[in-house]
Amino acid sequence: MPSSPSANSLRSYRYIGLYLGVVIALVAFGSGILVGRNSTLIKSNPAVSNQSEISQIINVDRSINHVTTVDFNQFWQIWDRVKQKYVRQPVKETEVFYGALQGMVAGLGDPYSAYFPPKAAEDFVKSLSGEFSGIGAEIGVKNSQLMIIAPLPDSPAQRADLRPGDKILAIDKQITAGMDVTTAVIKIRGPAGTTTTLTISRDGIAKAKEVIITRATINVPPVIMTIVPGNVAHLRVMQFNERTIPEFTKKIRELKNKQVAGLVLDLRNNPGGLLESAVAMASKWIPEGVIVKERLNNNQERIHETMGRHELEGFKTVVLVNGGSASASEIVAGALHDYGAATVVGEKTFGKGSVQDLEEFPDGSALKITIAEWFTPKGVNINEKGIMPDIEVKEDFEKEKIGEDVMLDKALHILGQKESSGQ
């Protein structure tokens, strides 16, 4: 990942995860796919005064309210009125300024685009390294409902029995209807040792319940490997961050030294992360061809082809996915599925098929904005639709015994290392 921003540099990279949010409880999940690239410094200084001379008319399409032009004089008029008339003076100019920028991006109506003030931006970028401070759960918006996408293993969220698909109705008594992910994450985050209360609704429970969670500092290992019965490597990928591919490559060497009989790539509840990591991981199985295609706003396509070494080419593999598998996870699962490099088992994935560009500015703030949609090698756009597994197996937390994993059992059966359980 590029070096930290300074007064003389600005970095921009691409992200495909959901809001990296509360894992967080940091700032925004998340969750788009980030792709690393350097860019030049944006020269404009985010000053918050003495700019009333800026006046520009821009034609825009506002079909809902029939407004066809925007007069930037109005921004400065409102700025002046706020400073003159607001009852609690003096007005904190920086907070008003950053709030205006957040509102501008929120006006896009895209849950994956957001503007982060400096502290929020710092937390978000830190989350990409795998270190979080919060409750340890990814959150997102689906069908206009704020929900838990994936609690992390051994996190405060998991210990509080939060589950994928849990609807977040309120945060510390504040109703979340209409609340965007960035706002929700900011409300949920907080210092380790403090608590937050989520009001949760879940399919199968009669009424909503309040869950009190104690926040903690969480360092998420990107890849966890265990050797399960039948000498099969179970590789669970937690997140696609800057450490994922080095750790994944190390695990490949280990499993080959152990001469395992097969590999289960577990992408369940993985919300995504860096685009480069997704492309590099899928490339381990695919010796040639396209891994993923990006379609930009001008209908141009950016092609990402296989890269690096292909140590797992021809290796007997099953991929596990569920409704918490999103973005980068879907890129890997989609590519392996299209090339027939693995059998995909589980539930339909989340359906996060857009790419976000993240730019950090000299003042420490950052803009994350959707710039493209992505397609599998065969041209399938999974945005909001998800990827259907080759073999559907549904998790049932209420019926499964402690320690039982019906999806993993099915994977082992496919690899010929376990008797069928009838799933």
N, C-alpha and C positions, 0 to 999 in steps of 0.2 A: 504494500500500500504506500502511496506517496508520502513524503514527509509532511510534517505539520505545517499549516499555513502561517505565513508571516506577513508583514507589511508589504513585502516585495513579491509575494507569490500567492497564487490562489489555486486550489486543486479541485479537480472535477473528476468524478468517477461514477460508474453505473451500478445500480442496485436493483435487485429484483425481488427482494423478500417482501413479505407483508410488513406491516409496521413492526419494527423491531421493538416495539413498544414495551411493554411492561416487563419484559423480561427484566426488566427493565424497570420497568417502571422507570424508565428513563424517559425516553422521549419517543420517539415514535417508531414504531415498528415498521411495524411494519411493516406483518407483516409483508417491494420492488427489487430490481436487480441493479447493483452498482457495477459499473465497469470502469476500471482505472484508466485515466488519461490525464495528461497535464494540460493546462490552458493558461492563457495570459491573464495578467491582473486586470480586473475590472477597475478602471481608473476612477470612477465616480466615488466621491466620499459620501457616506450616508449621513450627511449633516441634516439637522432637523430645523434649521431656521434660515432666514435670509434667502429664500428661494422663491418668493412670491412672484418674481419676474418670469418664472417659468410658465408659459402658457402655450398649450398646443391642442389642436383639435384633431382627434383621431376617429376615423369611421370604424364602427364596430357593429356587429349584428346582435341586437337586443330584441329579438322577436317577441319575447314574453311581454315586455313592457313598451315595445315600439320605440325605444330610444335608439337612435342611429348614430349619435355623435357623443363624444365625451369631452368636456371642457375641463382641463386640469386646473383652471382658475378656481373651480369649485372646491377642489381639495384644499387649497390654501385658504379659501374663505372659511371653510369648516374648521381648519386648523386654528385660525385666528379666533373664531367664535368660541371654540373649546377653551383656549387659553384665557379669553376675556370673561366668559360667562360661567364656566363650571364652578360650582359652589365651593369645592375644596381646593383652595389654592395654596401653594403654587402647583400647577400641573406638572407632572413628571414627564418631560418631553420625550425622553428615550422610550418610556413604556408606551406612550401614545404612538410614537413613530413605528416601533416594532409591531404594535397591535394593528396599525394600518397595513403594514406589509403582510401580516398574517391574514388579514381580511381579504386582501387582494388575491392571494393564492387560493384562499377558501372559496372565493367567488367562482372558481373553475368548476366547483361541484365534483371534484375528483378526490376520493378518499386517500389516494396515494401520493398526492402532491401537497407539500406543506412548506411553510417558511419557519425556520427555527431561529429565535433570538440566540445570542451568544452562548448562554449557559445550556440551553436546550440543545443547541448544535453540538456542544462539547460532549454532552451525555450521549447523543445519538451516535457520534463517531466512535466514542468509547465502546458503545454496545457492539460495534462491528468487530472489535477485537475479542469479543466473547466474555468480557467482564461486565457484570451488571450490578446495579444496586436497586433492589425493589422486591417484588413478590415472586419473580421467576415465572412469568407466564406471558406468552405472546397473545396479543389481542388484535382484533381486526373488526371491520364492519362488513356484514353480509346481509343483503336484503334490508338495508337501512337499520340493522340491529347490531349494536355493539356486543361482541361476544369473545369468549375465550377460544383461541385457536389451538394453543398447546401449552400446558404446564410443563416445566422442565423437571427432569428427574431429581428427586431429593431437594426440591425447592419449597419455599414457604407455600406456594400455590398448590403444589401436589400434596403437601402434608395437610393442607386445609381441604383436600378432596375436591379441588376444582378440576373440571374435565373439559375436553374439547367439545365445543358446541354449547357450553353454558352461556346463557344470555345474561349480560350485565345490565340490570335494570336501574341501578343507582350506585353511586360512589359516595360513601360517607353521607348518605341520605339525599344527595343531589340526584334528581332524575336524569338519566342519560339520553332520553328521547331527543334526537336531532344532534347529539354530541358527536363531534368528529374524534378520530383516534388520537390525534395530537393532544387535544384538550383532555381526553380521558387519561392518557398516559401521564400527563403533567399532574393531574389530580391524584393518581394512584401512587406515583413515585414518592420517595421520601427517604430520609436517613435510615440506615440499618438500626433496628431495635424499636422503631416507631410502628404504629399499627394503622391499617386502613380497613374500612368495612365495605364489602361489596354485597349488594342485594342481587341474588342469583336466581334465575328461573331455569329449570332443566326439564326436558321431556321425561315423563315418568314420575315426577314428583307433583304432589297435589297443589302446592302453593309455593310462592317465592320464599327464599330464606336468606337471612343475613349471615355472612361469613366474615369473621374478624381474622385478619392476616397480619402477622408481624413481619415487617420488611427485613431483608438481609442483603449482605453483599454476596454476589453469586459469580463464581468463575466457571464458565461452562466449557467442558472439554469438547472440542469439535467432533472427535471420533472416539467411540468406545467399542472395543472388540472383545468378544468372549468366544471360546470354543465350546459349542454345545454338543450334546450326545450325537454320535454318528460322525464325529470329527468334522463338523461343519463350522465355518467361521461366521459368526453373527456380528456384522459390522453396523453399528448404529451411528448414523451421521446426525449430529444435533443441529448444526447450523453451517452455512456456507460462508465462512469468514476468512480472514487472511491466513489463519493457521490450519485450515481444513486440509488443503492438498498436501502440504508437508507431512501432516499426521497420517493422512490416508495412505500416502506412498510408503510410509514407514510400516503401517499395518499390512500392506500388500506383501512386503518383504517377509514379515513375520508369518503370515498365513502360508506363504509358499514354502518357507522353511519347515513348517509343520506338515506340509503335504496334505492339506485338508481336502475332503471329498467334495466340497461345494461351498458356495458363498451366499449368505442372505444379506442383501443390502437393505437396511432398515431406514426408510425415509419417513416413517410415521411421525406426525406432529412436528415436522421440520418446516419452518416457515420461509426458508430461503436465505438470501444474502447476496454475495457477490457473484456477478455473472461469470467472471473469469473462472471462479472455482467450480461452477456448474459445468462449464465447457470442458475444463481440465479433467473433472471426474468422469464424465461420460466418455471422454477420449480414451480412458484406460481400457475400455472394451471395444472401441470402434476404430479400426485401423485407417479408414479413409472415408471421406464424405462430409456432409454438413451435419453439425450438431444442433444448431438452432438458427433461425432466421429472424431478423428484426425488421419490422415495417415501420418506417418513419412517417411524419406528418405530410410529407410530399410524395408518399407512395413509393419512395425509394426503399430498397432492401439492403440491409447490412448482413452479410453471411458470416457465420462463425463456423469454421471447419475444424475437424479433429486436430489435435495438437499433441506434442510430446510423445512419450512412450506409451505403448498399448499392452501393458503387462498382463491384463486380464482378458485379452482377446481369446474367445473360445472357451472361457472359464464358465463352468456351470453355475448359473446365478439366478436367484429369485429376488425380486424387488418388492418390498412391502410398503404400501401407501394407505393413507386414510384421509378423512376430511381435513386434517391438520397439515397435510403435505401441500406445500404451496410454492409457487414461483420456481426457484432454483431446483427444488425437489422435483417439480413437474417437468422441468427441462431435461433432467437426467432420466427420469422414468419414461418420458415421451420419446427420447432418443433411443434408449435401449429397447423400448417396445417397437419402434418403427423399424429398427434394424434386426429385430428378432434376436438380440443379444442377451435377453433375459425374459423370464416370465414375470409379469406384474400381477401381484396378488393383493387383495384387500378391498378397500372401499373407494368410491369416486373421490378424486382429489379436490382441493379447495377451488381451483379455477382462477389463479392469479397469473394472467398472461400479459402483463405490461412491464415496461422498463422505465426506471426512474434515473435521472441524472442528478447527482448531488454536487453542488458547488459551494465551497466555503469561501467567505469573503473576508477582507482584511480586518473587519471589526469582530470577527469570530462567529458571525451569524452564518446561516446556510440556507440554500434553497434546494429542496428536493421536488422535482417536477417530472411528470410522466412525459416521455419523449417518443415512445414507440410501443408497439405490441409485438409479441414474439410468437413464432410458429414452429411446430415440430418439423423434422426433416421432410416429412410427407406433406407439409403444408397445413397442418391442423392447428387452428387457433383455439386454444382451450380457455381463453379469458371468460370467466363467469360460468363456464361449462364444466371444467375439470376433465381429468383423464379417467376413463373407465378402465378398471383392471381387466387383465385376461381372465382371471378367476376371481369372482367376487366372494369375499369372506367378511362377514360383519362382526365387529367386536360387540360384546354384550357384557358390560361391566357388572350388571346385576346378576347374571347367571354364571359367569366364569368364576371358577374357584380361585382362591388366593394362589398366585404363582402360575396360573394357567394362562396360556397365550395361544388362542385358536389360530391366529394368523401365522405365527411362527411354526406351529405344529403343521399347518398346511404346507408351508414352505419346505419343511423337512421331509414331508411325504413326497412332494414333487421332486426333491433331490434324491429320493430313494433311501432316506435314512430313518424313516419312521412309518409305522403302519397308519393307514388312513383312519381318521377319527370320524369320518362320515360328513365332514364339513364340505 
